[in-house]
């Protein structure tokens, strides 16, 4: 996990030039969340977290969803802390981590998966392709490193949601049943 905590700072510093990201970025939620990492030559080059909770109020940085999302039936998955080493950007690592996290959330019975991004059109399109939809503009962080970061971004942070009823394949009953 130590490499992941260090990669978080490196990835964000490369993305937002004036952001004073910590060298080692660990959140309290890390202990209770699931983590995935992609290694290259024995080094973590991409990592992401999935938090599984019973209510929206329990998600990491729950304040960003207040007033944007209604109360949601749990369990709820929260995809967060996705980072890619700048030297490995553009290789589809984000999508790989998204797919594995969503598969795990589905297997765990998550009714909804929520997230937030300011990464732009390419990232949004990738998430839309996975069944997410935009719920609205995220509320401001109230604490942590991202509180300072969001003031430096040129694009708004958007809240995204993927609900089981919207992405699960629909089964149709044939009209030919007698």
N, C-alpha and C positions, 0 to 999 in steps of 0.2 A: 504494500500500500504506500510505502514511503515514496516510491517513484511516481505513483499517481498523484500524490499530494504536491510534489514538485512540478510535475507536468502541468497541473492546473494553472499555476502562476506563469510559467513559461508561455503557455498557449494564449492566455488572456493578454499578457504583455505584448505579444506579437500582433494580436488582433486590434487592440486599442492602445495606441502609442503612449498616451499620457496617463494610462491607468497604472497606479502604484500597487499592482497585485503583490500579495505576499509571496515570498520565495517558497514557502511551504503552506499550502492551503488545505486545511482539514476542517471539516464541519462536524458539529455534534451528531448530526444525522448519519454520518458515515458508519458509526458503530452498529446501527440498526438497519442498514440498507444493504442491498446486493450490488456487487461491483463486477464489472467486466473490464478486461484490458486486452489490447492487441500488442504482441511483442514482435520486434524485428531485431535480429541479432542479439537476443536476450535482453533488450531494452524496451520499456513501455513506451509505445509511440501513439497510443490512443487509449482512452479510458472513458467509462460512463457509469452512472449510478441509476438504480431503480429503487425507489422507496415504495413499499406496499403498506398502506394504512387503511383504517376503517372510515375515516371522515376527511373532508377537505381541510378542516382545521388542523389536522395532524401532518399535512404535507410539509416538506421543507419550504421555508419562506411562504407560508400560507397567506400572508398579507397581500401578496401579489394577485391572488385570485378573488379577494373580497370585492363584492359588487360586480364582478365580471362573470363568475359562474354561480349558478344556484347551488343550494345544498344538494350534494350528490349521494346516491346510494353507494355504499361500499361493498366490497373492498375497492380501493382506488389505487392505481399506480401513478407514480410521479416520476417522469424521466427528467433527469437533471445531471449537472456536472459533466456533460459531454465535452471532452477536450481532445484535440489532435495536435501532435507535434507539428509545427509549421513545416518542417522538412518532409513530412508525409501527407500534407494536405492534398486534396484533389484525387485521392486514390480510392474513394468510396468507403473509407473506414467508418465514417459517421453512420452511413446507412447500414453497414454491417452491425454496428453496436445498437442501432435503433431496432433492427429486426430481432436480434436476440433478446433485447429487453422486452419488446412487445410480445414475443412468443412466451417468455417467462410470465409476464403479467396475465396473458390469456390463460395459461396453464394454472395459474394461481387463482383464477376466477375473478379477476378484476373486472368490475362493471364499466369502469371508465379509466382512461389514462390521460393525465394532464401534463402540460409542460409549458414552457415559455421560451421564446427566442427573439433575438434581434439580429439574427445572422443574415437576413436578406432573402431575396427571391429564390435563389437556388435551394437554400435550406427549407424554406416554406414549401416549395414544390415537392421536395423529397418527403416531407412529412405529410403533405396532402395525399401523395401516392400511397402512403401507409394507412390512410383512413382518417387522418386528423382533419379538423376544420377549425377555422379561427373563431374564437368566442368573443374577442374584443381586445382592447389595449390593456396591458397589465398595469396594475397599481404599482406604486413605488416600493422598493425595498425599505425596510425600517432599520436594518442592521446588517453587519457583515461587509465584506469587501465589495460586493456588487452594488451597495448603496452609492459609493463613489463612482463606480464604473458607469452606471446608467446615465449620469450627467454628461458623460463624454461621448455617448453614442449619437450618431446622426440619424439612425432609424429607430422607430418606436419598438418597444418590447411588446410582443403579442402573446396572448394566452391561447393555447391550442388544446383541444379536447378530442379524444377518440372514444366513442361510447360503443359498447358491445352490440347494441341494437343497430348501430349504423354501419359497422364494418363486418359483421358476421355474414357469411353467405346466406342468402335467402333460399329456402326450399319451397318449391311450388308444387301444389297438388295438381295432378293431371285432371283435365276435364273428362278424360276417358274412363275414369273409375266408375264402375256400375254398382 
